[in-house]
Amino acid sequence: MNTANAATSEKNTLSLSTLPGDDVRQIMWRFAERFELQMAVQSARSVARGVVARLVAEGARNTHDWTEEKAQVLRAFDESGLTNVFMEPEDGGFITGPKNLALALVAFELAWVDAGAATTSMAGNLALAPLHERGTPEQVRTYMQRCAAPQPGEDRKPWHGAFVLTEPLPYVGVDTGVLSGKMRVASWKEGKEPILQVEKRGRFITNIGFANFVTVAVDSDDERIKGSCMVILEDTDEGNFDAGSMTLKLVHQLSSTGDPIFNLKVPASRIIGGYTIKDGVIFPNYSHSEIIESVFRRTRVTAAIMSSAKLLSAIEPIIRYQRGRFRGGAGSTPGTPRYDLGIQQKEDALHRLADIWATGEASASLGFAAARFFDEFDSLEKEKEKIFEEQGLKGRAQLKTLRAAQEEALEFMELDVQPGKKRDAKRHEELKAKPLVQFVIGDSMANVLCPAAKLWNTGFGTTMMREAVSLMGGYGITEDCPGFIGQKWMDAQLEATYEGPEAVQRRQLSVTMTNEVFLAQLRQWIKDMRVVAGQRPGTGACTLAKAMELWDWTLQHLMKAKDADGKALYHGQRHGVTFPMADALCWLLSTRCQILDLIELEEKGPDNPVLAENLAGTVQFFTDLCHVQAARAAGEVGRICAELVFGYNSHPSWESEPKVGCNVKAGPCVCMDEMRPFVELRSKLDGCLTGSRLAKDRAAAALSQVMIPEALDYPA
Ligand SMILES: Cc1cc2nc3c(=O)[nH]c(=O)nc-3n(C[C@H](O)[C@H](O)[C@H](O)COP(=O)(O)OP(=O)(O)OC[C@H]3O[C@@H](n4cnc5c(N)ncnc54)[C@H](O)[C@@H]3O)c2cc1C
């Protein structure tokens, strides 16, 4: 047997023995060393598979209203400690430092069973997020402590909040620049705090059925107030705090949603982040858009991770269903393939399941990578704020400083990739120590990772949930379907909608992905993936590197090129060009994160004695899933780029002379020499698909052999 065959044969004998458990996930998603996060996961899991699963199984989703029954979820969050995951230790929390990964893990566990329940938890945090990001110290303390779960022996009803940005048509939803919510000065006595009249109508507001306070976005309707802001309103404020009519949702019925109406008098101290008074005019310290920008850049990751949980949670019920189907008939006895494998005898069923699993892995990898990234980025962001404050930099002055830091960031990245001996070490160290330079690098990542996770995980995730439903046949579309798969499919569409639907994420990406600092990082990843490919050929890393190169070439081309009518191709309003490129980038990012998680498992797994026995088979399976996903990503990227590169040129007319070399066709053929590099790259990319279908066959075989528990651990 030659070496290549020996390697293939060894691969064929390695297989996944059981579904990946916590030991595997803790390594892949990097919380093996963090006991407090493991505790949060356990708490969320017990709530999800206990109270939440029971409610869903008993049909609590069949009502739109917020009922006493559903309110059990809130109590379960308090009692299990989940409410306090968002809080700082001084306010009753138990996790120090940034909590993006913690909140992502909690959302993942809850959404594994029901994303409506996950949303109830998330929306409470979303209400507090404007305060967390921009609130004055008093505002933060007051509301965090009111919302924290009561400690044992404490007789207090915890508060709940709602975040109110979206307004009735035709205003805020996607375009948050225009607000119909208004505020005026109601009274302002000499030497006293101004009292504001705040009017806001919300649309589709989560948690409104039980909110004690709301954080709302409003614009000034008074010359004594400058610009927009966010304000806190309480249900006991003077005036009207009306939850309004409940939304007749088809999805997420374990969260409360309605169209509230507010018309209240509140002291100006409720303006989030405070205000200053100059010449008799109130200047809020932060506009509503500054606040929502910093809120959404994190919280969208939590929504993204909910869809990942759905895909991965579908695997076990599908395997169980597939194996039990087709058992009827006299010849079907234990030990026969028909009895043991059921539908899993059929290649298509297994291949499609492998695709669902691969997508789930890639989206979880991207979502958790984004969450971890924001935890790390937090300190850089704070340092930047401090520098701006110390130097009194505002508005344009801030932008100018960041532009200068951008130049240095590019210089740093160029030095960073040079071999140690060649590089100007002094300058490298100098730039490394500059917080603003490091901030700019991180910021370029943050601006891409968050919308990419939100867009791809929820958008393509929903498409793949439909595949999951289809693999359960008719059962999939019933309320009885184990794992609530049908409901999860519908629910996923909401995750793709709220916190900014797909168009919002694509718009953001179309601007942020052309940032040279981000592109410099992408080019470094191409090199890194080539190294990975050399060491781990079966991962699809080489395919991914080539697909990244093709995407980069296409972007550069589109930014310079014009269409057949001489109009610029890469342009803010030209969604037909920019949006597909944003979609293509998401495929690349998610596959890269998936491969990096695999490497983590392979490297750190051997340190865990529990994993030792099955590690090789698990790693082989995840390697094959990476390869499957890389091939799919390459296909999507290749298709999108080819359409954009060629699709905006007009086709030669059938009357014109065919160009030399193109006369074998019945009609005229398109020959564009300037596209030759693209054609070469794309054809190499196709060649990189070598082995990807063998990987799919191996993954499919593993799926037919993996052991699963006797029954799901939550009611169907
Ligand atoms: C169950 C539920 C809970 C929610 N919870 C909250 C909450 O707690 N707080 C809150 O503030 N909001 C909440 N929302 C609102 C949610 O964020 C909005 O529904 C969402 O942002 C989409 O806005 P819209 O419904 O106005 O859609 P529209 O803006 O009408 O969008 C319709 C379609 O047009 C596209 N589109 C719109 N504008 C553009 C554009 N400029 N370019 C290209 N395409 C565009 C959109 O992508 C979408 O596909 C919730 C919504 C639901 C359904």
Ligand as a Chemical Component Dictionary entry (heavy atoms), coordinates in Angstrom:
data_LIG
# 
_chem_comp.id                   LIG 
_chem_comp.type                 NON-POLYMER 
_chem_comp.pdbx_formal_charge   0 
_chem_comp.three_letter_code    LIG 
# 
loop_
_chem_comp_atom.comp_id 
_chem_comp_atom.atom_id 
_chem_comp_atom.alt_atom_id 
_chem_comp_atom.type_symbol 
_chem_comp_atom.charge 
_chem_comp_atom.model_Cartn_x 
_chem_comp_atom.model_Cartn_y 
_chem_comp_atom.model_Cartn_z 
_chem_comp_atom.pdbx_ordinal 
LIG C1  C1  C 0 -41.045 39.742 17.303 1  
LIG C2  C2  C 0 -40.300 41.009 17.115 2  
LIG C3  C3  C 0 -39.637 41.563 18.189 3  
LIG C4  C4  C 0 -38.982 42.787 18.051 4  
LIG N1  N1  N 0 -38.407 43.372 19.151 5  
LIG C5  C5  C 0 -37.954 44.656 19.064 6  
LIG C6  C6  C 0 -37.524 45.376 20.224 7  
LIG O1  O1  O 0 -37.499 44.853 21.327 8  
LIG N2  N2  N 0 -37.147 46.653 20.089 9  
LIG C7  C7  C 0 -37.151 47.276 18.874 10 
LIG O2  O2  O 0 -36.794 48.436 18.822 11 
LIG N3  N3  N 0 -37.529 46.624 17.743 12 
LIG C8  C8  C 0 -37.955 45.345 17.825 13 
LIG N4  N4  N 0 -38.374 44.681 16.679 14 
LIG C9  C9  C 0 -38.357 45.392 15.420 15 
LIG C10 C10 C 0 -37.319 44.861 14.441 16 
LIG O3  O3  O 0 -36.045 45.276 14.832 17 
LIG C11 C11 C 0 -37.723 45.382 13.063 18 
LIG O4  O4  O 0 -38.867 44.643 12.697 19 
LIG C12 C12 C 0 -36.617 45.190 12.049 20 
LIG O5  O5  O 0 -35.563 46.054 12.349 21 
LIG C13 C13 C 0 -37.127 45.417 10.623 22 
LIG O6  O6  O 0 -37.761 46.628 10.497 23 
LIG P1  P1  P 0 -39.223 46.702 9.842  24 
LIG O7  O7  O 0 -40.082 45.635 10.453 25 
LIG O8  O8  O 0 -39.688 48.108 9.940  26 
LIG O9  O9  O 0 -38.971 46.282 8.325  27 
LIG P2  P2  P 0 -38.784 47.211 7.053  28 
LIG O10 O10 O 0 -37.843 48.316 7.390  29 
LIG O11 O11 O 0 -40.131 47.585 6.531  30 
LIG O12 O12 O 0 -38.079 46.210 6.060  31 
LIG C14 C14 C 0 -38.755 45.375 5.099  32 
LIG C15 C15 C 0 -37.733 44.794 4.150  33 
LIG O13 O13 O 0 -37.126 45.840 3.402  34 
LIG C16 C16 C 0 -35.737 45.818 3.561  35 
LIG N5  N5  N 0 -35.237 47.189 3.658  36 
LIG C17 C17 C 0 -35.685 48.168 4.468  37 
LIG N6  N6  N 0 -34.945 49.275 4.300  38 
LIG C18 C18 C 0 -34.004 48.989 3.368  39 
LIG C19 C19 C 0 -32.945 49.716 2.768  40 
LIG N7  N7  N 0 -32.667 50.965 3.102  41 
LIG N8  N8  N 0 -32.188 49.110 1.837  42 
LIG C20 C20 C 0 -32.465 47.857 1.472  43 
LIG N9  N9  N 0 -33.453 47.124 1.990  44 
LIG C21 C21 C 0 -34.203 47.671 2.940  45 
LIG C22 C22 C 0 -35.500 45.050 4.869  46 
LIG O14 O14 O 0 -34.247 44.407 4.938  47 
LIG C23 C23 C 0 -36.616 44.040 4.831  48 
LIG O15 O15 O 0 -36.219 42.946 4.041  49 
LIG C24 C24 C 0 -38.980 43.429 16.788 50 
LIG C25 C25 C 0 -39.600 42.835 15.689 51 
LIG C26 C26 C 0 -40.276 41.668 15.847 52 
LIG C27 C27 C 0 -40.984 41.100 14.651 53 
# 
loop_
_chem_comp_bond.comp_id 
_chem_comp_bond.atom_id_1 
_chem_comp_bond.atom_id_2 
_chem_comp_bond.value_order 
_chem_comp_bond.pdbx_ordinal 
LIG C1  C2  SING 1  
LIG C2  C3  SING 2  
LIG C2  C26 DOUB 3  
LIG C3  C4  DOUB 4  
LIG C4  N1  SING 5  
LIG C4  C24 SING 6  
LIG N1  C5  DOUB 7  
LIG C5  C6  SING 8  
LIG C5  C8  SING 9  
LIG C6  O1  DOUB 10 
LIG C6  N2  SING 11 
LIG N2  C7  SING 12 
LIG C7  O2  DOUB 13 
LIG C7  N3  SING 14 
LIG N3  C8  DOUB 15 
LIG C8  N4  SING 16 
LIG N4  C9  SING 17 
LIG N4  C24 SING 18 
LIG C9  C10 SING 19 
LIG C10 O3  SING 20 
LIG C10 C11 SING 21 
LIG C11 O4  SING 22 
LIG C11 C12 SING 23 
LIG C12 O5  SING 24 
LIG C12 C13 SING 25 
LIG C13 O6  SING 26 
LIG O6  P1  SING 27 
LIG P1  O7  DOUB 28 
LIG P1  O8  SING 29 
LIG P1  O9  SING 30 
LIG O9  P2  SING 31 
LIG P2  O10 DOUB 32 
LIG P2  O11 SING 33 
LIG P2  O12 SING 34 
LIG O12 C14 SING 35 
LIG C14 C15 SING 36 
LIG C15 O13 SING 37 
LIG C15 C23 SING 38 
LIG O13 C16 SING 39 
LIG C16 N5  SING 40 
LIG C16 C22 SING 41 
LIG N5  C17 SING 42 
LIG N5  C21 SING 43 
LIG C17 N6  DOUB 44 
LIG N6  C18 SING 45 
LIG C18 C19 SING 46 
LIG C18 C21 DOUB 47 
LIG C19 N7  SING 48 
LIG C19 N8  DOUB 49 
LIG N8  C20 SING 50 
LIG C20 N9  DOUB 51 
LIG N9  C21 SING 52 
LIG C22 O14 SING 53 
LIG C22 C23 SING 54 
LIG C23 O15 SING 55 
LIG C24 C25 DOUB 56 
LIG C25 C26 SING 57 
LIG C26 C27 SING 58 
# 
